[in-house]
Amino acid sequence: MGKYISKKVASIPPYAIKQFFDIAATMDDIISLGIGEPDFKTPEPILQAGIQALQDGETHYSVNSGILPLRQAIAANLQERYGVSYDPESEVIITVGVSESLRLVFDAILDPGDEVIVPEPSYIGYVPPVLLAAGKAVTVPTRAENNFQPVPAEIEAAITPRTKALLMGYPNNPTGTVLQQEIMTAIVRIAQKHDLLIISDEIYDRLVYDWQHISFASLPGARERIVLLGGFSKDYAMTGWRLGYAAAPNALASALLKVHQYTIMCASTVSQYAALSALTDPAAEEAVQAMIAEYDVRRRILVNGLNDIGLACVEPRGAFYAFPSVAITGMDAMAFAEKLLLEEQVAVIPGTVFGTSGEGYVRCTYATATDQITEALNRIARFARRHG
Ligand SMILES: Cc1ncc(COP(=O)(O)O)c(C=O)c1O
């Protein structure tokens, strides 16, 4: 049947994390630091808003770009938090998560062979939508000695006449890195100089610790070349509701909307009402604050614990991931993750899944209960002593 599969799809490697979850699923007493989603249930006020919407008969399609009150709430929220203004009527589109937004963006902006620069290690969902749009992803490595921040000169060196956009995902999955303002400013200057778009995935914007998130769209002169992607999955523990948004200048937003309406029609209407309460109900906001505080406690336990064991870890300031080096064991990332799973029943994700520069590192999620993190650290310490 292979002859029927398009070259585009055939060029996409299989979902590499799956093999770990398959092995893990067969084990008892497993502790997973592998999964990239909140362990919290969606906060109660948001759940209730969803239930209420169903009972009110909100079971129909919405307008393609999403219910206006939600677009207005998103625009108001971006204005309040980042001082950037988007017209909710024409510059905000409600999507089925950032996953859909990424497909929309690249389908809308790329012609075959156009290039997108992607710093790595990066989220596994960044390169495939570029390939599906017949584009080419050009990866630029980042390194622990720079806290995994991209080096602007290296990004500029990767630009060719075919480059159309830079894809930035900060706070970062898998490293937890947040971007220094001077690096962001330098990246915006590069985009201006070479007339490129910046696709900024800010899905973890609220999950920052001792840090103030800066939106790319808020930097001077940047808004006109930014496609800002946000979502409800992580900040509001709503992964299963499948809801996100894209905000962009009118002409770009119209192009995204064209793809969206013929692909999805509209995002789930009930999820849109739930998301509206996430942004507008003070009780939902209280629940979000409590989750952020809890992630921060877990973050400190995990990062201190890993460093004490000797798995050196730069301090992650955002998202819910730590990205320690496994150098002390002498193993590569894949061997470390496999052996740790088989010998100690702890699941972590090899850094190479996120790009070649992830070699020598593993991703550990702290969206996991504190007692599980503590027990995982005991097991990792035992493992490191045996293999150190
Ligand atoms: C950086 C990043 N962007 C996007 C997504 C996908 O988010 P959504 O649930 O909104 O599709 C994820 C999920 O893990 C992610 O880590």
The ligand as an SDF file (V2000), in Angstrom:
LIG
                    3D

 16 16  0  0  0  0  0  0  0  0999 V2000
    4.9760   23.6410   23.0290 C   0  0  0  0  0  0  0  0  0  0  0  0
    3.6560   23.0110   22.7300 C   0  0  0  0  0  0  0  0  0  0  0  0
    2.8750   23.5670   21.7790 N   0  0  0  0  0  0  0  0  0  0  0  0
    1.6920   23.0130   21.4620 C   0  0  0  0  0  0  0  0  0  0  0  0
    1.2270   21.8680   22.0840 C   0  0  0  0  0  0  0  0  0  0  0  0
   -0.1180   21.3170   21.6530 C   0  0  0  0  0  0  0  0  0  0  0  0
   -1.1050   21.9590   22.3600 O   0  0  0  0  0  0  0  0  0  0  0  0
   -2.6700   21.8220   22.1210 P   0  0  0  0  0  0  0  0  0  0  0  0
   -3.1870   20.8880   23.1850 O   0  0  0  0  0  0  0  0  0  0  0  0
   -3.1690   23.2200   22.2970 O   0  0  0  0  0  0  0  0  0  0  0  0
   -2.8900   21.3100   20.7540 O   0  0  0  0  0  0  0  0  0  0  0  0
    2.0060   21.2620   23.0690 C   0  0  0  0  0  0  0  0  0  0  0  0
    1.5680   20.0150   23.7320 C   0  0  0  0  0  0  0  0  0  0  0  0
    2.3220   19.2970   24.3530 O   0  0  0  0  0  0  0  0  0  0  0  0
    3.2490   21.8490   23.4130 C   0  0  0  0  0  0  0  0  0  0  0  0
    4.0390   21.3270   24.3610 O   0  0  0  0  0  0  0  0  0  0  0  0
  1  2  1  0
  2  3  1  0
  2 15  2  0
  3  4  2  0
  4  5  1  0
  5  6  1  0
  5 12  2  0
  6  7  1  0
  7  8  1  0
  8  9  2  0
  8 10  1  0
  8 11  1  0
 12 13  1  0
 12 15  1  0
 13 14  2  0
 15 16  1  0
M  END
$$$$
